[in-house]
């Protein structure tokens, strides 16, 4: 997302569109998407049976399509969609289509500012990646997993570089998968590869790799760590210390490693979804201290509170001193902050959001099919028909609400003092 300081932060509520009129106008209306600044709302619609168009703010893209799906506002605000024309797929951006077409296209991925868009494509039973409409020259037997560096200069995909006949276990064990970086695969092949990651400077690529029947590791720039493990999860670069982190299964339990060596003393039945503080000095992860018990560990110290259903990936405050996560126990959802759980429970919660000062926490919540904003455990806003996650202004003094009420979509800016009394 680009700097939101240039958005309209004037106080007040502004109607953007009457969505009831949209439902009355078209044969079918699919899933709504909203721009980060709240100024635009879009949806795929059927203007006739099997004729898709893209509707945005009471206007239609000029094109008619056999399919239009995966609408998404890029970080720079452009509206993107995967569309099918004459039985071929491509990317539409604010109504303009890439010139190239393929048998199938999926998994649009963006760099930080949205200037680079990559998609995985299939054509004539071959797979590769297209970047800003231009396909890599090299083709592969299959492809899965795609990631784009922050600056857009590096694009990496997991690719099958050797054919594999059905039941050919010997070829399978030799390895048929690798990682392609800007269209060029690593020279080394692996039995499997998963979870690609690119360093923040775009100079290095890492992935989970399977080396043998029960041996897994992390490879960086095609070179696996010297140590192998019973299993691994996706790696994360830690530029503040020049490290590469990954959860690993070691001697029957899980811990965190950096560059192949354990850095936590704690051992858990499971550990994943590790997250770094903004300065890279602190690590939080979802852990299972025992069977059917989940919590968050911060710098190797698990919270005392545990949850018997699920814990979502942890979120650090901007200063890195606090951690929050969505949690579920006995079928009910809530938010836990530094190990303390909000008293109220919900049917669903979304990722917690810290204020810039890190002293307050808010989240989108759902109950009985309606949605609201909760702040420090208290439902603050009205309950809406639909709601997108709230956004704070850069100084934290104003809050943007993007919601649907009485069939109308609106954006509203309120003072944080109103939202955060006390």
N, C-alpha and C positions, 0 to 999 in steps of 0.2 A: 504494500500500500504506500502511495506517495504521501508526503507531508500533508496532514489535514488542516494545517493552519490557514490555508487559502480557502477553505470551505466557507459557506454561509453559516456563521454562528450567531446571527441575530436572533434574539429571543422571539418565540412565538410558534404557532402551529399553522402549517400550510398544507392545504389539500393538493395532492399530486394527481390522483385519478380516481374516478368512480369505477370500481372493479365490477360492480353488478351490471353495469352497461356492457362491459366486455363479455361477460358470460351470456348475456342476452343476444349479443351480436354474432357470435361464432358457434359453429357446430360443436366444438370441444375446446376446452381451455386446460392447458397442462400446468406445470409447477411454476409459480412466480419466483423471480429473482430480483434483488434490489441492489442498486449501486451503493458503494460504501458511503458516499456523501448523502445518500437518501434522495437525490434529485430525480432518479429514474427508476422505474419499475418495468420489467419485461416478462414475456411469457411466450412459449410456442402455442400457436392456435391453429385450428383447422377451419379454413374458410369454406371448405367443401370436403366430402369424404375423400381421404387420402391426399389432400392438398394442405401442406403445412406452410405457415408463414410465421414471421417473428414480429410480435407486437411490442412496442415500447412507447410509453407515455402518449397513448392515444394515436400513435402512428404505426404504420406497417412498413417493414422492409419491402423493397420493390419485388424481390424474388419470390417465386413459388417453389416449394420443395416437396420431394416425396417423403422426406423425414427432416425434422429439425429437433435437436435435443442437446442436452448438456449446455444450456445457456449459462454463461458465467461472465461477470464483469471482471476484466483484467485489472491488475493493480493500478494501471494508468487510467482506468475508467472506461476503456473501450468495451463494448458488448460483443462477446464472442459466442459462436454456436457451431456445432458440428451439423452439417447439412448434407442431404443426399440429392443429387441431380442426375437424371438419366442412369440410375443404378450405380452411381459412383459417389464417393464421399469426399468432402473437402471442408475447410474452415471458412466460416463467414465472420467478418469483423465489421461491425456497424453497417451491415448490409452489403459490404464488398466481399467477394469471394476470391480465395486464392485461385490462381490459374490451374494449378495441377489438381488432378483427380485420382482417386485410388479405390480399390475394391472395398476397403474399409479403413476407417480412421478412428482412433480413440485416445483417451488419456491426455487431454490438453494440459500442458505444464508451462509455467511462466517463470521468468526471472523476477527479481525483486521489484523493478519498476514497470514491468509489463511490456517492455520494448521487444522482448524475445518470446515467441510462442513456439513450443515444440509439441508434436503429436506423434504417436506411434501409428504406423500405416502398414497395410497388407495389400499386395498387388501380385497377381499371377502366382499365388501360393508362396510368395516371398515377403519377408518382413524387413522394415527399416524404420527410420525416423525422418520426419520432415521438420525443418526449422524455418520459421517465417515463410513457409510455402515452398521451400526448396528441399527435396529429398536427398538424403545421403546417397552417394553412388553405390556403396557396398550394400548387398542384400544378404539376409540371413534366413535360417530355416525356421526360426521362431523368435519372439521377443516378448519380454515382460519387464516391468519396472523402468521408470524414466525419471531423470532428475536434471534440473537446469541450475547452473551456478548463479549466484546473486547478480553478477555483472552480465550474465548471458553469454559469456565467451566460451563456456564449457557445457556441453550436453552429453550425458552418459546414459546408456541403456543396457539392460541385461539381454544378451543375445545368444542364440544357439548357432554355433559356427560350424558344426559338423552334423550331417544327417544321422539319424538313428533309426534303424529298422526295428519293427515291433519284436519285442522279446530278445533283442540283442544285448544281453547283460554284459558281455565282455566289452563292447564298444561303450556302453553306458558307464562302466567303471573306469574306462580310459579318460572320460570327460568329454563333453560336447558343448559346454556353456562357457561364456566369457563375458567381459564387459567391453562395450564399444564406446570410445570417447571421441566425440566429434567425427563419428563414422569409422574410426579405426579400432578394431578389436585388440585387446591385449593378446600377446603371443601365447600366454599360458592358458590352458583350458582346465575346467573344473567339472566335477560331477554335477554340481548345482551352484548357482549364485543367486543371492537375494539382497534386498535392502541396500541399494546403491546410495552413496553420499559423496558430496563434493565439498572440499575445504572452502571456507569463506573467501579466500583469495582466488579460487578457481584453479589452483595449480595442482591439486591432488584429488584422486578418486579412490574410494574404498568401497568394499562390499563384503557381505557374508559369503563364505565359500565352503563347499563340502569337498573334502580331500579323499575320503575313503568311506567305508560303510558307516562307521561311527565316529569319524574324525572331522571336526569342523574348525574353522579359524576365520580370521579377518585378513583380507588381502588389500594392500594399499599400493596403487600403481602396479598391479599384477604380482606383487611380491607378498606371499602370505607371512603372517607372524611365525616365528619359530615354534611357539607353543601351539598345541592343538587341544581341543576341548570336546566334551560330549555333545555340546550344542552351543550356538551363539545367536544373539539377536543383532539387529541393525546397528552399525557403528555411528558415532557422532564425533566430528572433529572438535578439538579443544585448542583453538589457536592461542589462547593466553599462555599455554604451557607447551605448545608444540606437540600436543598429544592426540591420540585417537582412542576414544573410549568405546567399549562394547560390553554388554552383559554376556557372561559365559557360564556354562555348566561345568563345574570342576569337582571331581570326586563325588558326584551325586547331588550337589547343591549349586546354587547360583550366587554369583558375586559380580562386582564391576572390575574390569581390567583397563589398564591404560598401556597402549603399545605392547599388549600381550602379557603383562604382569598384573596380578591382582593388586588393587590399591585400597580395597575395603576388607576389613577383618570379618565383617558379618557374612553369614552364609544363610541362604533362603531357599525355600522350596521353589520359588520362581522370582525373577527380577526382570523388568523390562521398562520400556518407555522412559529411559533416562533423559533428563533435561538439565541444561546448564543455566546458571545465573547469568545475567547480562554481561558481567565481567569475566565469566568463565571459571571463577574460583570455587564455586559451589555446585554440587551435583545432587539432584533429587531424582528418585526413581520409584516406580510402583513395585512393591515387594509382597511376597507371601511368606510370613514368618512360620505359618503352619498350614496344614490342609484346610481349605475352605475359609481362610483368613487372609484379608488383604489390607494393606496400609501403604503409607509413603515413608520412605527413608530419605533423610537429608544428611549428606556427608556421613553416611554409614550409621546414622541414628534413626531407628524406626519410631514413628509416632506411637504413643501409647494406645490411642484409639485404633480399632480395627473394624473391618466391614466384611460381611459374609457373602456379598454378591459380587461387587465390582468396585474398582477405583480407576478413574480416568487419569490421563497423563497430568502430572503436576505442573503448576504455573508459578513462576517466581514473580515477586514484586519488582518494580524497576530498580530498586537499590539492592536487590538480591538477598534481603534480610528475612523475607517472609515467603511462605509457600502455601498455596491453596490447591484444592482438587475437587472435582465432582465425585461423590461417593454414593454407593447404594447398599443398603442392608434390608433384608426381609422384603424386598420388592419396592422399597421407597427410596427416593433420591434426596440428597441434600448436598451442601457444600461444607467441606472441612478446611479450616484455616489454621495453620500451625498446629494441627492435631486436634483442634477444638471444633466440634460439629455444630452447625446451625441447629437451633431447636426445631424449626419448621421443616416439614417434609413435603415432597412434591412428587408428581408422576414422572417428571424429567427435569434435569438441569443441564445448562450449557457451561462451557468453560468459565471459571471465575475471571473477573477483570479487576485489577488493582488500580486505584487512583495513582496519579503520578507520584504523590508523596508516600504511597504504600500503606496509608493508614486506614483505608476503607476498601471494602470488596463488594462488587455487585455482580449479578448474573441474571441471565434470562432463565425463567422457570416456567413449567407447565403444570396445570392442574385441571382435571375434568375437561380437557380439550381446549382450554384457553391459556393465554400466555401473559406474563407480567415481568417486571423488573424487581428483583429483590436486592436489598442493600443491607449488608451486615446481618442477614438472616430475617429481615422484615420486608414483606411485600410492600413496595413503595408506590408503584404505578397502578392505574386501573388494569383490569384484565381485558386483553384484546383478543380478537379473532385470530390474528396472526401478528408476529413480532419478530423482527430481526435483532441480532445482538446489539445492545446499546454501545455507543462510542463516546468517549470523553474528548473534550478539546485538549490541545497540547498542554495548556496550563491547568487542566483539571477543573476549571471553574464552570464549565457548561457541559451539558449532557445532551446527546442527540438520540431521539427516539424515532424509530422507523417502524410503523405499525399499521394494521388494518383494523378499523372499527366501523360497524354498521355498513360493511361492504365497500368502504372507501379507504384508499391508502393515503397516508399523510406522513410528513416529517415534522417533528416538533423539537425545539431547542428550549431547555429549561436551565435555570441557574442551579449549580451543584449545591448551593446552600439550601435550596428548596428540597432537592433530592436527598441531601445528607444532613438532616437536622442534627444538632448536637455535635 
